[in-house]
Amino acid sequence: MVLLGDASWIGGLLLGSCRVFLSFEKRNLFGNRGQVWNSHTENITIRHSVFRIPYLSPISRQHLGSGLLSDLTAPGIVLSVRNLINLMMIISDNSATDLLLAKVGAANVNARLKSLGIAGISVDRSCQKLIMDYLGMDYAKYGHLPLDEIRGANADWTAEQRKTAVFSFSADLQDQATPKAMTELLTKIVRKEILDPDSCDLILGIMRNCQTGQGRITAGLPPETPLAHKTGTIAGTVNDCGIIDLPDGRGRLVLTVWTKNFLGETEDVEAIIAEIARFAYDYFYFADSDAGRLNP
């Protein structure tokens, strides 16, 4: 399994400056730890959209029972926290995400992660500020602008300007995560360690309805394979992470794939993520069928 053991070689071969970082863990149906396989897991990358997963724990403790919202014009719309969570996780709605972050507070998200023993994930900015930082726009000065004006700020960028912006953005230490840390968080959700069992099941159910990134992990799996996942895309970063249910009682595979600094087409990176997902699925199902069967 050379491709899994040297993921940066995959990215370097196919996409030049793009780099791929991954982490995965297999557990049997009883939650016992099987193999843990990491590649470049201490590398950090912008989590955009994927950062919504850490929001779920503090949000759920308070109330658990760019997107669609920005296009709604009817006055007086009131959405429950549950509906905002669905929009945030299922279609990656930036407005819903920022509303939830304003409710919970970034400091509370980070404190919750620390209390869970997870190091390597930081939540610092709203989606709007994060996007404007990538575009080189002063949030304090331009944060009031209509969405269309913000979206068009890089319309006339040259290839060199985009490259400079992408590399500068990925070097920013705000809103970053290691794949290892995200895999640990997902594993805790699977094992129902971050909230009560019903709330963890609700989180997994919402993630199984994710509609974004269909060319990534989903595309590499056999049809109808159960997958609870979340994607993220911004500024040379294409990410996906999730929990794959292996057939025949062979356990669950937690897989995190981060990429950064790609300058080509999103579909090219998505194809790499899909290949990695299929390699991991095949290995843990066919070549390593007993890896998860450890004693408690």
C-alpha atoms as a printed R data frame, in Angstrom:
    type eleno elety resid chain resno       x      y       z
1   ATOM     1    CA   MET     A     1   0.000  0.000   0.000
2   ATOM     2    CA   VAL     A     2   2.654  2.520  -1.048
3   ATOM     3    CA   LEU     A     3   0.062  5.065  -2.099
4   ATOM     4    CA   LEU     A     4  -1.400  5.205   1.380
5   ATOM     5    CA   GLY     A     5   1.980  5.281   3.060
6   ATOM     6    CA   ASP     A     6   3.242  8.206   0.987
7   ATOM     7    CA   ALA     A     7   0.293 10.447   0.303
8   ATOM     8    CA   SER     A     8   2.425 13.498  -0.397
9   ATOM     9    CA   TRP     A     9   3.957 11.574  -3.299
10  ATOM    10    CA   ILE     A    10   0.479 11.166  -4.798
11  ATOM    11    CA   GLY     A    11  -0.195 14.881  -4.559
12  ATOM    12    CA   GLY     A    12   3.264 15.831  -5.796
13  ATOM    13    CA   LEU     A    13   3.042 13.531  -8.777
14  ATOM    14    CA   LEU     A    14  -0.385 14.611  -9.956
15  ATOM    15    CA   LEU     A    15  -0.776 18.195  -8.827
16  ATOM    16    CA   GLY     A    16   2.630 19.782  -8.501
17  ATOM    17    CA   SER     A    17   2.536 22.003  -5.423
18  ATOM    18    CA   CYS     A    18  -0.563 20.370  -3.934
19  ATOM    19    CA   ARG     A    19  -0.015 18.231  -0.847
20  ATOM    20    CA   VAL     A    20  -2.243 15.542   0.624
21  ATOM    21    CA   PHE     A    21  -2.414 14.716   4.336
22  ATOM    22    CA   LEU     A    22  -4.428 11.855   5.737
23  ATOM    23    CA   SER     A    23  -5.353  9.989   8.857
24  ATOM    24    CA   PHE     A    24  -7.597  7.020   9.418
25  ATOM    25    CA   GLU     A    25  -8.561  4.580  12.101
26  ATOM    26    CA   LYS     A    26 -10.527  1.353  12.054
27  ATOM    27    CA   ARG     A    27 -12.705  0.088  14.878
28  ATOM    28    CA   ASN     A    28 -14.878 -2.951  15.162
29  ATOM    29    CA   LEU     A    29 -18.574 -2.718  15.855
30  ATOM    30    CA   PHE     A    30 -17.948 -2.703  19.596
31  ATOM    31    CA   GLY     A    31 -15.739  0.388  19.372
32  ATOM    32    CA   ASN     A    32 -12.466 -1.414  20.016
33  ATOM    33    CA   ARG     A    33  -9.456  0.188  18.460
34  ATOM    34    CA   GLY     A    34  -7.970 -1.508  15.418
35  ATOM    35    CA   GLN     A    35  -5.265 -0.200  13.150
36  ATOM    36    CA   VAL     A    36  -4.393  3.459  13.121
37  ATOM    37    CA   TRP     A    37  -2.640  4.620   9.965
38  ATOM    38    CA   ASN     A    38  -1.428  8.177   9.583
39  ATOM    39    CA   SER     A    39   0.504 10.077   6.923
40  ATOM    40    CA   HIS     A    40   1.750 13.614   7.601
41  ATOM    41    CA   THR     A    41  -0.862 13.910  10.338
42  ATOM    42    CA   GLU     A    42   0.806 16.783  12.157
43  ATOM    43    CA   ASN     A    43   0.617 19.020   9.098
44  ATOM    44    CA   ILE     A    44  -1.981 21.720   9.457
45  ATOM    45    CA   THR     A    45  -4.371 22.899   6.811
46  ATOM    46    CA   ILE     A    46  -7.318 25.261   6.523
47  ATOM    47    CA   ARG     A    47 -10.409 23.324   7.523
48  ATOM    48    CA   HIS     A    48 -13.029 25.496   5.790
49  ATOM    49    CA   SER     A    49 -16.524 23.934   6.064
50  ATOM    50    CA   VAL     A    50 -15.035 20.901   7.808
51  ATOM    51    CA   PHE     A    51 -14.626 23.177  10.847
52  ATOM    52    CA   ARG     A    52 -18.390 22.895  11.310
53  ATOM    53    CA   ILE     A    53 -18.003 19.467  12.931
54  ATOM    54    CA   PRO     A    54 -16.380 20.879  16.106
55  ATOM    55    CA   TYR     A    55 -19.292 23.325  16.419
56  ATOM    56    CA   LEU     A    56 -21.736 20.483  17.002
57  ATOM    57    CA   SER     A    57 -20.616 19.571  20.496
58  ATOM    58    CA   PRO     A    58 -21.087 22.961  22.215
59  ATOM    59    CA   ILE     A    59 -24.197 23.696  20.109
60  ATOM    60    CA   SER     A    60 -25.725 20.381  21.119
61  ATOM    61    CA   ARG     A    61 -24.973 21.031  24.766
62  ATOM    62    CA   GLN     A    62 -26.891 24.307  24.538
63  ATOM    63    CA   HIS     A    63 -29.809 23.218  22.351
64  ATOM    64    CA   LEU     A    64 -30.122 20.180  20.108
65  ATOM    65    CA   GLY     A    65 -33.819 18.925  19.788
66  ATOM    66    CA   SER     A    66 -22.411 31.612   1.252
67  ATOM    67    CA   GLY     A    67 -25.391 29.450   1.117
68  ATOM    68    CA   LEU     A    68 -29.110 29.071   0.845
69  ATOM    69    CA   LEU     A    69 -29.843 31.606   3.573
70  ATOM    70    CA   SER     A    70 -28.105 34.400   1.684
71  ATOM    71    CA   ASP     A    71 -30.545 33.891  -1.212
72  ATOM    72    CA   LEU     A    72 -33.718 34.115   0.880
73  ATOM    73    CA   THR     A    73 -35.554 37.417   0.641
74  ATOM    74    CA   ALA     A    74 -38.762 36.852   2.593
75  ATOM    75    CA   PRO     A    75 -38.759 38.953   5.800
76  ATOM    76    CA   GLY     A    76 -39.311 37.485   9.207
77  ATOM    77    CA   ILE     A    77 -37.811 34.019   8.625
78  ATOM    78    CA   VAL     A    78 -37.041 32.262  11.904
79  ATOM    79    CA   LEU     A    79 -35.006 29.062  11.921
80  ATOM    80    CA   SER     A    80 -34.427 26.721  14.849
81  ATOM    81    CA   VAL     A    81 -30.921 25.721  15.907
82  ATOM    82    CA   ARG     A    82 -31.638 22.255  14.518
83  ATOM    83    CA   ASN     A    83 -32.521 23.692  11.097
84  ATOM    84    CA   LEU     A    84 -29.391 25.868  11.109
85  ATOM    85    CA   ILE     A    85 -27.314 22.767  11.918
86  ATOM    86    CA   ASN     A    86 -28.903 20.918   8.997
87  ATOM    87    CA   LEU     A    87 -28.111 23.781   6.616
88  ATOM    88    CA   MET     A    88 -24.566 24.042   7.955
89  ATOM    89    CA   MET     A    89 -23.756 20.348   7.713
90  ATOM    90    CA   ILE     A    90 -25.835 19.124   4.764
91  ATOM    91    CA   ILE     A    91 -25.298 21.897   2.210
92  ATOM    92    CA   SER     A    92 -22.413 23.709   3.910
93  ATOM    93    CA   ASP     A    93 -24.333 26.968   4.257
94  ATOM    94    CA   ASN     A    94 -21.934 29.719   5.352
95  ATOM    95    CA   SER     A    95 -24.651 32.018   6.714
96  ATOM    96    CA   ALA     A    96 -26.084 29.276   8.928
97  ATOM    97    CA   THR     A    97 -22.578 28.499  10.142
98  ATOM    98    CA   ASP     A    98 -21.890 32.106  11.103
99  ATOM    99    CA   LEU     A    99 -25.214 32.391  12.934
100 ATOM   100    CA   LEU     A   100 -24.381 29.287  14.968
101 ATOM   101    CA   LEU     A   101 -20.836 30.447  15.683
102 ATOM   102    CA   ALA     A   102 -22.188 33.793  16.895
103 ATOM   103    CA   LYS     A   103 -24.552 31.917  19.208
104 ATOM   104    CA   VAL     A   104 -21.941 29.550  20.627
105 ATOM   105    CA   GLY     A   105 -18.743 31.600  20.423
106 ATOM   106    CA   ALA     A   106 -15.384 30.456  19.066
107 ATOM   107    CA   ALA     A   107 -13.856 30.457  22.555
108 ATOM   108    CA   ASN     A   108 -16.478 27.969  23.738
109 ATOM   109    CA   VAL     A   109 -15.842 25.692  20.748
110 ATOM   110    CA   ASN     A   110 -12.110 25.680  21.449
111 ATOM   111    CA   ALA     A   111 -12.678 25.144  25.170
112 ATOM   112    CA   ARG     A   112 -14.950 22.197  24.434
113 ATOM   113    CA   LEU     A   113 -12.338 20.617  22.165
114 ATOM   114    CA   LYS     A   114  -9.736 21.050  24.905
115 ATOM   115    CA   SER     A   115 -12.031 19.438  27.467
116 ATOM   116    CA   LEU     A   116 -12.345 16.443  25.123
117 ATOM   117    CA   GLY     A   117  -8.561 16.108  24.993
118 ATOM   118    CA   ILE     A   118  -8.350 17.067  21.322
119 ATOM   119    CA   ALA     A   119  -5.353 19.191  20.372
120 ATOM   120    CA   GLY     A   120  -4.672 20.401  16.859
121 ATOM   121    CA   ILE     A   121  -7.967 22.088  15.907
122 ATOM   122    CA   SER     A   122  -8.573 25.828  16.203
123 ATOM   123    CA   VAL     A   123 -11.709 27.845  15.485
124 ATOM   124    CA   ASP     A   124 -10.988 31.551  15.110
125 ATOM   125    CA   ARG     A   125 -13.092 33.349  12.477
126 ATOM   126    CA   SER     A   126 -16.521 33.475  10.951
127 ATOM   127    CA   CYS     A   127 -16.899 32.184   7.393
128 ATOM   128    CA   GLN     A   128 -17.322 35.734   6.125
129 ATOM   129    CA   LYS     A   129 -14.111 36.955   7.753
130 ATOM   130    CA   LEU     A   130 -12.212 33.858   6.668
131 ATOM   131    CA   ILE     A   131 -13.268 34.355   3.037
132 ATOM   132    CA   MET     A   132 -12.490 38.067   3.148
133 ATOM   133    CA   ASP     A   133  -9.035 37.359   4.578
134 ATOM   134    CA   TYR     A   134  -8.351 35.093   1.596
135 ATOM   135    CA   LEU     A   135  -9.509 37.863  -0.741
136 ATOM   136    CA   GLY     A   136  -7.279 40.386   1.035
137 ATOM   137    CA   MET     A   137 -10.245 42.526   2.107
138 ATOM   138    CA   ASP     A   138 -10.282 44.378   5.418
139 ATOM   139    CA   TYR     A   139 -13.235 42.924   7.312
140 ATOM   140    CA   ALA     A   140 -13.707 46.010   9.456
141 ATOM   141    CA   LYS     A   141 -13.865 48.189   6.343
142 ATOM   142    CA   TYR     A   142 -15.682 45.954   3.872
143 ATOM   143    CA   GLY     A   143 -17.628 43.498   6.027
144 ATOM   144    CA   HIS     A   144 -20.876 45.365   5.346
145 ATOM   145    CA   LEU     A   145 -20.680 44.844   1.572
146 ATOM   146    CA   PRO     A   146 -23.314 42.760  -0.240
147 ATOM   147    CA   LEU     A   147 -22.339 39.148  -0.846
148 ATOM   148    CA   ASP     A   148 -22.122 39.573  -4.629
149 ATOM   149    CA   GLU     A   149 -19.507 42.297  -4.263
150 ATOM   150    CA   ILE     A   150 -17.436 40.170  -1.917
151 ATOM   151    CA   ARG     A   151 -17.685 37.155  -4.239
152 ATOM   152    CA   GLY     A   152 -16.482 39.203  -7.212
153 ATOM   153    CA   ALA     A   153 -13.429 40.631  -5.502
154 ATOM   154    CA   ASN     A   154 -11.053 38.124  -7.142
155 ATOM   155    CA   ALA     A   155 -12.763 37.972 -10.534
156 ATOM   156    CA   ASP     A   156  -9.871 39.669 -12.330
157 ATOM   157    CA   TRP     A   157  -7.003 37.986 -10.478
158 ATOM   158    CA   THR     A   158  -4.118 36.739 -12.589
159 ATOM   159    CA   ALA     A   159  -2.817 33.209 -12.088
160 ATOM   160    CA   GLU     A   160   0.141 34.595 -10.146
161 ATOM   161    CA   GLN     A   161  -2.111 36.679  -7.897
162 ATOM   162    CA   ARG     A   162  -4.231 33.641  -7.129
163 ATOM   163    CA   LYS     A   163  -1.144 31.545  -6.362
164 ATOM   164    CA   THR     A   164   0.165 34.204  -3.987
165 ATOM   165    CA   ALA     A   165  -3.211 34.453  -2.234
166 ATOM   166    CA   VAL     A   166  -3.562 30.661  -1.919
167 ATOM   167    CA   PHE     A   167  -0.100 30.156  -0.431
168 ATOM   168    CA   SER     A   168  -0.469 33.116   1.920
169 ATOM   169    CA   PHE     A   169  -3.870 31.925   3.094
170 ATOM   170    CA   SER     A   170  -2.728 28.352   3.777
171 ATOM   171    CA   ALA     A   171   0.204 29.667   5.832
172 ATOM   172    CA   ASP     A   172  -2.180 31.499   8.189
173 ATOM   173    CA   LEU     A   173  -2.327 29.610  11.496
174 ATOM   174    CA   GLN     A   174  -5.927 30.615  12.162
175 ATOM   175    CA   ASP     A   175  -8.720 28.090  11.620
176 ATOM   176    CA   GLN     A   176  -6.414 25.143  11.103
177 ATOM   177    CA   ALA     A   177  -6.522 21.464  11.972
178 ATOM   178    CA   THR     A   178  -4.390 18.381  11.694
179 ATOM   179    CA   PRO     A   179  -6.023 15.338  10.083
180 ATOM   180    CA   LYS     A   180  -5.086 13.352  13.166
181 ATOM   181    CA   ALA     A   181  -7.089 15.705  15.389
182 ATOM   182    CA   MET     A   182 -10.153 15.531  13.150
183 ATOM   183    CA   THR     A   183  -9.938 11.736  13.067
184 ATOM   184    CA   GLU     A   184  -9.831 11.741  16.871
185 ATOM   185    CA   LEU     A   185 -12.927 13.947  17.006
186 ATOM   186    CA   LEU     A   186 -14.859 11.765  14.572
187 ATOM   187    CA   THR     A   187 -13.825  8.665  16.502
188 ATOM   188    CA   LYS     A   188 -15.162 10.182  19.725
189 ATOM   189    CA   ILE     A   189 -18.475 10.852  17.966
190 ATOM   190    CA   VAL     A   190 -18.634  7.216  16.827
191 ATOM   191    CA   ARG     A   191 -17.857  6.016  20.330
192 ATOM   192    CA   LYS     A   192 -20.448  8.445  21.781
193 ATOM   193    CA   GLU     A   193 -17.870 10.132  23.977
194 ATOM   194    CA   ILE     A   194 -18.570 13.793  23.202
195 ATOM   195    CA   LEU     A   195 -22.286 13.868  24.075
196 ATOM   196    CA   ASP     A   196 -25.041 11.520  25.156
197 ATOM   197    CA   PRO     A   197 -25.678  8.570  22.768
198 ATOM   198    CA   ASP     A   198 -28.833 10.049  21.227
199 ATOM   199    CA   SER     A   199 -27.077 13.328  20.397
200 ATOM   200    CA   CYS     A   200 -24.107 11.508  18.848
201 ATOM   201    CA   ASP     A   201 -26.496  9.428  16.747
202 ATOM   202    CA   LEU     A   202 -28.220 12.631  15.644
203 ATOM   203    CA   ILE     A   203 -24.873 14.117  14.549
204 ATOM   204    CA   LEU     A   204 -24.045 10.990  12.544
205 ATOM   205    CA   GLY     A   205 -27.503 11.012  10.977
206 ATOM   206    CA   ILE     A   206 -27.084 14.604   9.830
207 ATOM   207    CA   MET     A   207 -23.618 13.852   8.423
208 ATOM   208    CA   ARG     A   208 -25.020 10.904   6.454
209 ATOM   209    CA   ASN     A   209 -27.188 13.403   4.575
210 ATOM   210    CA   CYS     A   210 -24.257 15.546   3.417
211 ATOM   211    CA   GLN     A   211 -24.889 16.672  -0.179
212 ATOM   212    CA   THR     A   212 -21.531 18.309  -0.963
213 ATOM   213    CA   GLY     A   213 -18.330 16.762  -2.324
214 ATOM   214    CA   GLN     A   214 -19.909 13.836  -4.147
215 ATOM   215    CA   GLY     A   215 -16.684 13.367  -6.130
216 ATOM   216    CA   ARG     A   216 -14.556 12.818  -3.021
217 ATOM   217    CA   ILE     A   217 -14.811  9.989  -0.445
218 ATOM   218    CA   THR     A   218 -18.283  9.052  -1.684
219 ATOM   219    CA   ALA     A   219 -17.065  8.520  -5.250
220 ATOM   220    CA   GLY     A   220 -14.416  6.041  -4.141
221 ATOM   221    CA   LEU     A   221 -16.766  3.730  -2.256
222 ATOM   222    CA   PRO     A   222 -19.013  0.937  -3.546
223 ATOM   223    CA   PRO     A   223 -22.583  2.115  -4.176
224 ATOM   224    CA   GLU     A   224 -24.823  2.341  -1.105
225 ATOM   225    CA   THR     A   225 -21.893  2.245   1.325
226 ATOM   226    CA   PRO     A   226 -23.027  4.065   4.501
227 ATOM   227    CA   LEU     A   227 -20.955  7.242   4.923
228 ATOM   228    CA   ALA     A   228 -21.267 10.101   7.420
229 ATOM   229    CA   HIS     A   229 -18.982 12.902   6.266
230 ATOM   230    CA   LYS     A   230 -18.266 16.608   5.881
231 ATOM   231    CA   THR     A   231 -16.368 18.392   3.137
232 ATOM   232    CA   GLY     A   232 -14.571 21.723   2.904
233 ATOM   233    CA   THR     A   233 -13.318 23.823  -0.023
234 ATOM   234    CA   ILE     A   234 -11.548 27.181  -0.162
235 ATOM   235    CA   ALA     A   235  -8.399 28.802  -1.514
236 ATOM   236    CA   GLY     A   236  -6.471 25.804  -2.819
237 ATOM   237    CA   THR     A   237  -7.878 23.512  -0.131
238 ATOM   238    CA   VAL     A   238 -10.156 20.540  -0.867
239 ATOM   239    CA   ASN     A   239 -11.014 18.384   2.149
240 ATOM   240    CA   ASP     A   240 -13.225 15.506   3.174
241 ATOM   241    CA   CYS     A   241 -13.509 13.477   6.353
242 ATOM   242    CA   GLY     A   242 -15.983 10.902   7.527
243 ATOM   243    CA   ILE     A   243 -16.997  7.567   8.963
244 ATOM   244    CA   ILE     A   244 -17.374  4.622   6.579
245 ATOM   245    CA   ASP     A   245 -19.372  1.562   7.638
246 ATOM   246    CA   LEU     A   246 -17.637 -1.539   6.289
247 ATOM   247    CA   PRO     A   247 -19.887 -4.450   5.272
248 ATOM   248    CA   ASP     A   248 -20.195 -7.870   6.907
249 ATOM   249    CA   GLY     A   249 -19.654 -6.548  10.422
250 ATOM   250    CA   ARG     A   250 -16.056 -5.564   9.700
251 ATOM   251    CA   GLY     A   251 -16.236 -2.318  11.621
252 ATOM   252    CA   ARG     A   252 -16.070  1.369  10.848
253 ATOM   253    CA   LEU     A   253 -13.309  3.253   9.114
254 ATOM   254    CA   VAL     A   254 -12.691  6.862  10.140
255 ATOM   255    CA   LEU     A   255 -10.928  8.668   7.305
256 ATOM   256    CA   THR     A   256  -9.640 12.244   7.061
257 ATOM   257    CA   VAL     A   257  -8.041 13.602   3.894
258 ATOM   258    CA   TRP     A   258  -6.768 17.189   3.807
259 ATOM   259    CA   THR     A   259  -5.185 18.886   0.804
260 ATOM   260    CA   LYS     A   260  -3.790 22.362   0.367
261 ATOM   261    CA   ASN     A   261  -2.043 24.634  -2.145
262 ATOM   262    CA   PHE     A   262  -3.632 23.146  -5.255
263 ATOM   263    CA   LEU     A   263  -3.862 25.532  -8.187
264 ATOM   264    CA   GLY     A   264  -5.727 23.392 -10.699
265 ATOM   265    CA   GLU     A   265  -9.263 22.098 -11.016
266 ATOM   266    CA   THR     A   266 -11.149 20.941  -7.934
267 ATOM   267    CA   GLU     A   267 -12.130 17.749  -9.759
268 ATOM   268    CA   ASP     A   268  -8.470 16.691  -9.999
269 ATOM   269    CA   VAL     A   269  -8.033 16.774  -6.224
270 ATOM   270    CA   GLU     A   270 -11.414 15.150  -5.660
271 ATOM   271    CA   ALA     A   271 -10.299 12.203  -7.819
272 ATOM   272    CA   ILE     A   272  -7.263 11.722  -5.538
273 ATOM   273    CA   ILE     A   273  -9.464 11.774  -2.429
274 ATOM   274    CA   ALA     A   274 -11.777  9.202  -4.040
275 ATOM   275    CA   GLU     A   275  -8.813  6.937  -4.845
276 ATOM   276    CA   ILE     A   276  -7.489  7.189  -1.289
277 ATOM   277    CA   ALA     A   277 -10.935  6.316   0.064
278 ATOM   278    CA   ARG     A   278 -11.139  3.233  -2.170
279 ATOM   279    CA   PHE     A   279  -7.608  2.089  -1.265
280 ATOM   280    CA   ALA     A   280  -8.421  2.434   2.443
281 ATOM   281    CA   TYR     A   281 -11.779  0.670   2.048
282 ATOM   282    CA   ASP     A   282 -10.235 -2.244   0.123
283 ATOM   283    CA   TYR     A   283  -7.345 -2.615   2.534
284 ATOM   284    CA   PHE     A   284  -9.390 -2.651   5.708
285 ATOM   285    CA   TYR     A   285 -12.120 -4.842   4.218
286 ATOM   286    CA   PHE     A   286 -10.129 -7.374   2.187
287 ATOM   287    CA   ALA     A   287  -6.512 -7.374   3.363
288 ATOM   288    CA   ASP     A   288  -7.047 -6.541   7.012
289 ATOM   289    CA   SER     A   289 -10.365 -8.087   7.930
290 ATOM   290    CA   ASP     A   290  -9.305 -8.924  11.485
291 ATOM   291    CA   ALA     A   291  -7.538 -5.667  12.316
292 ATOM   292    CA   GLY     A   292 -10.421 -4.289  14.364
293 ATOM   293    CA   ARG     A   293 -11.032 -7.391  16.442
294 ATOM   294    CA   LEU     A   294  -9.006 -6.550  19.526
295 ATOM   295    CA   ASN     A   295  -9.967 -7.356  23.068
296 ATOM   296    CA   PRO     A   296 -11.604 -4.477  24.978
